[in-house]
Amino acid sequence: MNYPKKLSIIIPCFNEEKRLKKAFNIVNKFLNKFPEWEFVFINDGSTDKTKILVEGAIKDRSQVKLISYKKNQGKGYALKQGVKKAIKPLILLCDIDFSTPLTELAVLYPIISKADIAIGSRKVYGAKILKHQSRIREWLGRQFTNLSKLWLGLKVSDVTCGFKLFTREAGKKLFSKSRIKRWGYDAEILFLAKKYKMEVIDVAVTWENDERTKVSMGKDIIQSMIDLWLIRFYNLINRY
């Protein structure tokens, strides 16, 4: 498999004490192979032992960094802080549960040579879903993607997959402009990529649902709908 030699991996965390042990097993495995990678964990105002556990795990790993703050701000805000601190030529966003395995980086990496952003997709030919979400969650995900495409003019097949690879230049520019703090950040970043005429390519990936997701069926879905409206509004008043 072909992986980049230098890479920043950004992982947001909110009350993840139960998933950190497995996550750090994966982190250590890849750092042993790729010592020039860096992992940036963002503790997004956790109220459990997330901060303590990450601090304990990174004592002997200079390639692992922690950004932490007391008040929960949302995934979009957390990723913005992580991208700001990234120093490697490529930046990968991924989730703490590694629902898309880190090995899938091997299929995104060749694409980034001809694009600004390569995004993992569960919707294009060749994608593999090892464990599905509930039918209602899958339906809501499709509707959010369809609405994002209609409302924002996006061309991608899968807006919400958390596995996205950026060139450093593209990632820094897009997240420096971003304003959406919570779950609508995916749509905003892809809208900004379209606005700034960046090349975005969908890549089929393997994905497995983790039932311990932090996405609420109620308030987070409503907030995401509000975020789509805000993206159009911010663009209208030239805040991008």
C-alpha positions as semicolon CSV with decimal commas, in nm:
position;residue;x (nm);y (nm);z (nm)
1;M;0,000;0,000;0,000
2;N;0,114;0,351;-0,084
3;Y;0,100;0,605;0,200
4;P;0,239;0,959;0,232
5;K;0,561;0,991;0,428
6;K;0,449;1,313;0,597
7;L;0,092;1,365;0,715
8;S;-0,112;1,548;0,979
9;I;-0,414;1,352;1,106
10;I;-0,680;1,556;1,285
11;I;-0,910;1,375;1,529
12;P;-1,180;1,559;1,728
13;C;-1,289;1,410;2,063
14;F;-1,589;1,471;2,284
15;N;-1,640;1,235;2,580
16;E;-1,450;0,953;2,411
17;E;-1,294;0,774;2,709
18;K;-1,444;0,440;2,601
19;R;-1,298;0,455;2,250
20;L;-0,953;0,599;2,320
21;K;-0,773;0,273;2,402
22;K;-0,860;0,121;2,064
23;A;-0,779;0,450;1,891
24;F;-0,433;0,474;2,044
25;N;-0,355;0,115;1,950
26;I;-0,413;0,221;1,590
27;V;-0,217;0,544;1,634
28;N;0,085;0,364;1,776
29;K;0,075;0,101;1,503
30;F;0,094;0,363;1,228
31;L;0,348;0,585;1,403
32;N;0,582;0,288;1,430
33;K;0,567;0,261;1,051
34;F;0,552;0,633;0,973
35;P;0,745;0,832;1,235
36;E;0,706;1,157;1,036
37;W;0,328;1,153;1,071
38;E;0,160;1,360;1,339
39;F;-0,173;1,305;1,513
40;V;-0,356;1,609;1,649
41;F;-0,630;1,529;1,901
42;I;-0,878;1,802;1,991
43;N;-1,056;1,768;2,324
44;D;-1,378;1,955;2,249
45;G;-1,485;2,035;2,605
46;S;-1,517;1,675;2,725
47;T;-1,665;1,619;3,071
48;D;-1,529;1,265;3,114
49;K;-1,166;1,144;3,133
50;T;-1,086;1,209;2,766
51;K;-0,829;1,482;2,835
52;I;-0,653;1,284;3,108
53;L;-0,637;0,967;2,899
54;V;-0,497;1,147;2,594
55;E;-0,237;1,326;2,806
56;G;-0,132;0,994;2,953
57;A;-0,106;0,828;2,615
58;I;0,104;1,097;2,448
59;K;0,383;1,124;2,708
60;D;0,626;0,920;2,500
61;R;0,500;1,030;2,158
62;S;0,625;1,368;2,036
63;Q;0,425;1,312;1,715
64;V;0,096;1,321;1,905
65;K;-0,044;1,659;2,009
66;L;-0,345;1,761;2,217
67;I;-0,552;2,077;2,184
68;S;-0,796;2,116;2,470
69;Y;-1,053;2,369;2,588
70;K;-1,324;2,356;2,853
71;K;-1,646;2,441;2,668
72;N;-1,786;2,212;2,399
73;Q;-1,795;2,403;2,071
74;G;-1,878;2,141;1,809
75;K;-1,697;1,922;1,558
76;G;-1,652;2,195;1,298
77;Y;-1,487;2,424;1,552
78;A;-1,265;2,142;1,680
79;L;-1,143;2,053;1,332
80;K;-1,070;2,419;1,261
81;Q;-0,838;2,430;1,565
82;G;-0,666;2,110;1,458
83;V;-0,609;2,218;1,098
84;K;-0,469;2,547;1,224
85;K;-0,197;2,355;1,414
86;A;-0,119;2,101;1,138
87;I;0,233;2,129;0,997
88;K;0,262;1,847;0,742
89;P;0,213;1,875;0,362
90;L;-0,112;1,676;0,372
91;I;-0,397;1,693;0,623
92;L;-0,637;1,404;0,691
93;L;-0,961;1,444;0,885
94;C;-1,092;1,128;1,048
95;D;-1,309;1,015;1,336
96;I;-1,202;0,869;1,669
97;D;-1,379;0,540;1,590
98;F;-1,192;0,501;1,260
99;S;-1,522;0,403;1,098
100;T;-1,326;0,445;0,777
101;P;-1,007;0,247;0,855
102;L;-0,684;0,440;0,835
103;T;-0,566;0,189;0,576
104;E;-0,812;0,355;0,334
105;L;-0,569;0,645;0,316
106;A;-0,391;0,433;0,056
107;V;-0,681;0,485;-0,187
108;L;-0,710;0,860;-0,123
109;Y;-0,339;0,937;-0,139
110;P;-0,288;0,874;-0,514
111;I;-0,585;1,100;-0,590
112;I;-0,452;1,403;-0,404
113;S;-0,178;1,442;-0,666
114;K;-0,446;1,565;-0,908
115;A;-0,687;1,732;-0,665
116;D;-0,698;1,975;-0,375
117;I;-0,925;1,747;-0,172
118;A;-0,995;1,373;-0,187
119;I;-1,303;1,275;0,009
120;G;-1,407;0,930;0,120
121;S;-1,744;0,824;-0,018
122;R;-1,984;0,550;0,084
123;K;-2,202;0,620;-0,221
124;V;-1,985;0,563;-0,528
125;Y;-1,912;0,236;-0,707
126;G;-1,662;0,024;-0,516
127;A;-1,751;0,152;-0,169
128;K;-1,799;-0,115;0,099
129;I;-2,020;-0,075;0,404
130;L;-1,931;-0,346;0,654
131;K;-2,197;-0,245;0,905
132;H;-2,488;-0,019;0,816
133;Q;-2,650;0,254;1,020
134;S;-3,016;0,217;1,102
135;R;-3,246;0,273;0,806
136;I;-3,367;0,604;0,942
137;R;-3,010;0,735;0,991
138;E;-2,911;0,628;0,640
139;W;-3,223;0,794;0,499
140;L;-3,153;1,116;0,688
141;G;-2,792;1,112;0,569
142;R;-2,904;1,080;0,208
143;Q;-3,152;1,365;0,250
144;F;-2,888;1,591;0,401
145;T;-2,652;1,518;0,113
146;N;-2,930;1,576;-0,142
147;L;-3,033;1,902;0,027
148;S;-2,670;2,018;0,043
149;K;-2,630;1,949;-0,328
150;L;-2,952;2,132;-0,412
151;W;-2,910;2,427;-0,176
152;L;-2,533;2,478;-0,214
153;G;-2,469;2,342;-0,561
154;L;-2,237;2,066;-0,442
155;K;-2,139;1,788;-0,684
156;V;-2,004;1,530;-0,438
157;S;-2,174;1,198;-0,368
158;D;-2,123;1,184;0,010
159;V;-2,113;1,508;0,208
160;T;-2,092;1,365;0,560
161;C;-1,826;1,095;0,545
162;G;-1,564;1,212;0,796
163;F;-1,264;1,080;0,602
164;K;-1,124;1,370;0,397
165;L;-0,770;1,438;0,271
166;F;-0,652;1,792;0,192
167;T;-0,337;1,947;0,063
168;R;-0,206;2,172;0,339
169;E;-0,270;2,483;0,129
170;A;-0,633;2,386;0,064
171;G;-0,704;2,275;0,421
172;K;-0,555;2,587;0,579
173;K;-0,743;2,820;0,345
174;L;-1,081;2,650;0,379
175;F;-1,079;2,616;0,756
176;S;-0,948;2,970;0,803
177;K;-1,266;3,084;0,626
178;S;-1,508;2,842;0,794
179;R;-1,772;2,971;1,036
180;I;-1,993;2,669;1,106
181;K;-1,907;2,514;1,441
182;R;-2,113;2,198;1,449
183;W;-2,231;1,919;1,217
184;G;-2,293;2,136;0,911
185;Y;-1,919;2,197;0,874
186;D;-1,886;1,928;0,601
187;A;-2,125;2,109;0,372
188;E;-1,959;2,444;0,444
189;I;-1,607;2,321;0,366
190;L;-1,723;2,164;0,039
191;F;-1,917;2,479;-0,051
192;L;-1,606;2,688;0,011
193;A;-1,400;2,450;-0,201
194;K;-1,648;2,509;-0,485
195;K;-1,643;2,885;-0,425
196;Y;-1,263;2,895;-0,446
197;K;-1,261;2,663;-0,748
198;M;-1,073;2,380;-0,581
199;E;-1,072;2,032;-0,730
200;V;-1,264;1,780;-0,517
201;I;-1,270;1,410;-0,605
202;D;-1,487;1,136;-0,450
203;V;-1,308;0,814;-0,363
204;A;-1,482;0,487;-0,273
205;V;-1,388;0,370;0,077
206;T;-1,469;0,096;0,324
207;W;-1,683;0,213;0,615
208;E;-1,831;0,055;0,927
209;N;-2,092;0,213;1,152
210;D;-2,014;0,262;1,519
211;E;-2,337;0,267;1,720
212;R;-2,178;0,492;1,982
213;T;-2,207;0,790;1,749
214;K;-2,245;1,133;1,910
215;V;-2,493;1,255;1,647
216;S;-2,834;1,324;1,798
217;M;-3,136;1,235;1,587
218;G;-3,311;1,548;1,707
219;K;-3,115;1,863;1,781
220;D;-2,811;1,790;1,560
221;I;-3,026;1,728;1,253
222;I;-3,217;2,051;1,313
223;Q;-2,890;2,239;1,368
224;S;-2,751;2,097;1,042
225;M;-3,054;2,233;0,855
226;I;-2,996;2,573;1,014
227;D;-2,628;2,552;0,917
228;L;-2,716;2,503;0,549
229;W;-2,919;2,824;0,562
230;L;-2,636;3,004;0,742
231;I;-2,384;2,903;0,475
232;R;-2,593;3,069;0,206
233;F;-2,649;3,371;0,431
234;Y;-2,279;3,415;0,513
235;N;-2,196;3,392;0,145
236;L;-2,466;3,647;0,059
237;I;-2,326;3,905;0,302
238;N;-1,965;3,837;0,190
239;R;-1,847;3,678;0,512
240;Y;-1,646;3,421;0,312
